[in-house]
Amino acid sequence: CPKAMVPLWFTVFTIPYYWLLISLLRLYWKTTVPLQYLAQVCRSTVDGELADVQSSLASVRAYGKAGHRLRAFQTALCSMVNTRFLADTVLKRWLNNRIFVLGGIFVTC
């Protein structure tokens, strides 16, 4: 039964590839942590706006501030959606594209 073993030269040549892959993952992690925090802050702002409107519904109607409260809530909600989109979609696509390119280079060489 022959042994399947990776040649030593192949192992040595793949070290820079894995170093680059780990560097990309660390860069991704350093970027996602502040974005996760920003998403939490935006979510907190939206929750605060909702709680504020629920607790002061009579005064909002009495002073005619419904339009102002709606614009403030829409702004907070838009910030939260943009942050989640940036954190989830754009950043993950950035990392996936880099990994696919590295994988393509690794496979074709």
N, C-alpha and C positions, 0 to 999 in steps of 0.2 A: 504494500500500500504506500504510494508515494506521498511525501509530505508537501503540503501546499504552504509555502513560506514566502513572505514578501522580501524581495532582495534588499540588502542594506542600502544600496545607492538610492533606491526608490524612497525609502524611509527618510534618508537625509535630504533629498530634494523636496519632500513634502513639508518639511519643517517651516520654511517661509510662508507657505500657503496657509498652514494652520495658524501661524502667528498673525497673518493678515486677517484671517477670519475672526480670531479672538479679538483683535484690535477693533474690528468693525462692530462686533457685538458689545464691546465695552463702550464704544462711542454711542451706540444706540441706547444703551442703558443710561449713560450720563445725560442723554437728551430726554428720555422718557420720564425720568424722575421729576424734573421741574414741570413738565407738561402735565403729569398726573396731579401735581400740587395745584397747578393753575386750574385744572378741571374741577378739583374739589372746591377751590375758592369761588369759581363761577357758579357751581352748583349751590354753594352756600348763599350766594347773592340772590339766586332765583328763589331758593327756599325762604329767604328773608323777605323778599318782595311779596311772595304768596302769603306769608304769615302777617305781614303788615296790612295787606288789603283785607284779609279776613277779620283782623281785629279792629280795623277802623272803617268798616263798610259804611256805617251811618254818616260819619264825618266826611268821607269821600263824596258821598252823594249830596250832602248838605252844602258843601263848599264848591261843588261842581269840578272836582279834581279827577274825575274818572279818566279823561283823556291823558292827563299828565301821568297818572299811575299806570295806565296801559302802555304808554311810551317807555316808561322806566322798566316795566316788566319785559316788554319786547326787546329792549336793549340788552338787559341781563340775559334773557333767553338766547338771543343771537350770539352773545359772547360765549355762552356755554356750548352751543352747538358748534361754533367755529373751533373752539378749543378741542372738543371731542373729535371733530373731523381731522384736525391737524395731528392730534396725538394718535388716533387709531389708524386712519387711512393713509395719510401722506407719509408719516414716519415709517410705518410698516412696509409700505411700497418701496420706500427708499432703501431700507435694509434688504428686502427681498431682491430688488434689482442688483444690488452689490453682490449678494451671495450667488445669484444666478450667473452673473458675469464671472465671478471667481470659479464657480463650478464648471462653467463652459471652458475657461482657460485651462483648468486642471484636467478636464477630460480630454481635450484636444491635444494637449502637449505630450 
